[in-house]
Each structure stands twice: as structure tokens, then as C-alpha cells.
Amino acid sequence: MLPVDVTPDHVLGLVEVLHGLGGSVDSMYVGDVLRENIHVLPKAIDVAEALGLVKSEGGNLTLTELGKRVASSDPKSLKYLLRNALKRIEPLSEIVDLVSKKKRISVEDFEKLLENYYPARVEAAMKNILIWGAFLNAFKMDEDDEEIHLI
């Protein structure tokens, strides 16, 4: 499940650092290089692993083939690769499936869906999920803040 405080920037920053360090590094050093919050970094690693971008073995983080492709991709290809990978992580997968079928859902339905995943943090989850949706060109909220639309 996608943590409410992990954004695409966290995951892509991790991938870029690993790529810049040769594709594999002791996870203990990643935090030093990224200067990321100690509470967010493990979650970003988990998300990157769930997306199939990194593999964690014996304390080392290694870019997967997909991670290497993401690290060396142009912005359009990057979004395509990540959009396909998001099928591995909830609630992004469920939302994309739902919006793809219906073409739009109400904000109320979006909120109800997120309540199932984040009962205590729905507002923060809504904000972060919309960031992911817009970044991946998958879905976005309309100008009236009433519906979530397929992009």
C-alpha cells in the first residue's frame, strides 16, 4: 500500500541516487546521500521495491532492470514505465482501474475508496494520490473539485 507521505519525487530520487552510485549500494549510505527524512526513506524504499524498481538483499539496494530503464528514461518514457508499474501498488491500481472503466468518479466515491485504505488519514491520502495520478498522467481532479477524471 502506498504510504501517504511518499511522493514520486521520493521514489525517483532514490532511483537516481542508486543509478548515480553504480546501481547498487549499502542501504545505510542511501539516507546520507539523499538527506531524506529517516521516517520517509524506508517507506520510499518499500514503494520503489513494490514498483519493481529496486531490490533489497542483505542490506544492499540494487536497481532492477526496470529501475535502470526508469533512471535513464526521458520524462515521457519514465511516466509510461511507472504507470505500468503502478499496477503493483494499492490503492493506485484500484483507482486507475475504476477511473479507466468509468472515465470519471465523484470526489465522494474517491474519498470513500481511500477511507478503506487510510481511515485516519483520508485528506492527506487524497492529496498524495492525486499527486501520483497527475504525475503519471493517469487521472486528475477537475477544476470544480467534484470529479476525478481519466487523463
N, C-alpha and C positions, 0 to 999 in steps of 0.2 A: 504494500500500500504506500502511496506517495505521502511522505510527511508534509505537513502544511508549511514548513519553513525551508523546504528545499526547492530552489528555483532552477530553471535551465542554466543560468549563469554558474551556479554551484557545480553542477554536473559537468558542464563544458569546461569550466576552469580546471577541474580535476583531470579531465581527459587531456587538455592542453599541457598541463604540467607533466603528466606521465609521458606524453609524447616528447616533450622537450628534454626529459631526463632519459630518453632512450627506450621508453616503453615499459620499463619495469623498475620498481624502486621499493625499498623497505617502507611500509606504510607509516612508520614512525616519523619519517622525514617529510612526508607529504604536507602535514599541517604546518611545518616550519616554512616550507616554500610557498604555500598558498596563503598563509597568515589568516586562515579561516577559523571561525569560532569553534572551539573544541566540542561544542554541542551539535553543531551543524555538520561538521566534516564526516563523522561516522555515518550519518544519515545520507549524505551525498554519495559516499562510497557504496552504501546499500542500494541506492537508486541506480547508480551507474552499473552496478553488478546486475540488478534486476533487468535493466535495459539491455544487458549483454555487451556493455562497453568495456568493462574491466572484469578481471578475475582475481580473487584474493586467495592466496595459498601460502601457508607457512609464514604469515606476516608480511608477505610481499604483495604488491599490487602490480598487475600486468595488464596492459591493453590487449583486448581481444582483436581479432581481425576487423570486426565491426568498429571497435574503438579506434583503431588505426585509420580506417576509412573516414570516420567522423572527424578525427583530428586533422586530416589533410583535405577535407572537402571544402568546396565553395559553399556560401550560405544556402543556396537553393538545394543543393545535394544533401547538405547537412540536415536540413529540415525534413527532406524526404526520408533519409535514413532513420532519423529519430522518430518520425511519425509512424513508420513501420514497426519500430522497436517498442513504441508506447503500448502496443497490444499486450505487452508482458506485465503491465503495471496498472493496478486499480487505484482510483476509480476512473483514470483516464480512458482505459479501454472501454468500460461500460458507457461512459459519456459519449465517446466517439461513435460507438455502435448505435446508441439511442438517437443521437442527432443525425447520423447518417441515414437511418431508417425514416425518421420523421421530418428531417430537414430543419426543424426548429422545435424547441421545447420552451415552456414557460420558465421564468426565473423561479417560480414557486416549485415546479417539478424538479428543477436543477437543485434547489436548496434541499428538498425532501430526499433526493438521491444522496446528496452529500451528508445529510444527517445520519444516514445508515453507516457511513464510514467515519465521520468525525462528529459524534453527538455533542461534544463540548466545545468544538472549535469551528463551527459551520462558517462563520463570517470570514475567518482567516483562510479557511479551505477554499471558499468561493473565490476569493481574491487570487490565491495561488493557482488554482485550477484554471482560472481564466487567463492568467499569465502564460501557463503552459499551452493552453489551447490557441491563444493568439500567436505565440512564438512559433508553434508548429504549423501554423496556418490550417488548423483543424476546425476550430469553432471560436466564436466570439459573441459578446453580448451586444444587442442592438443599441442604438442611440438613446432609446427611451428607457433603457434598463428593464425591459419587460420580457425579452425572449433571448434565448441562446440560439444562434444560427450556425449552420454549416458554412465554412468558408470554401 
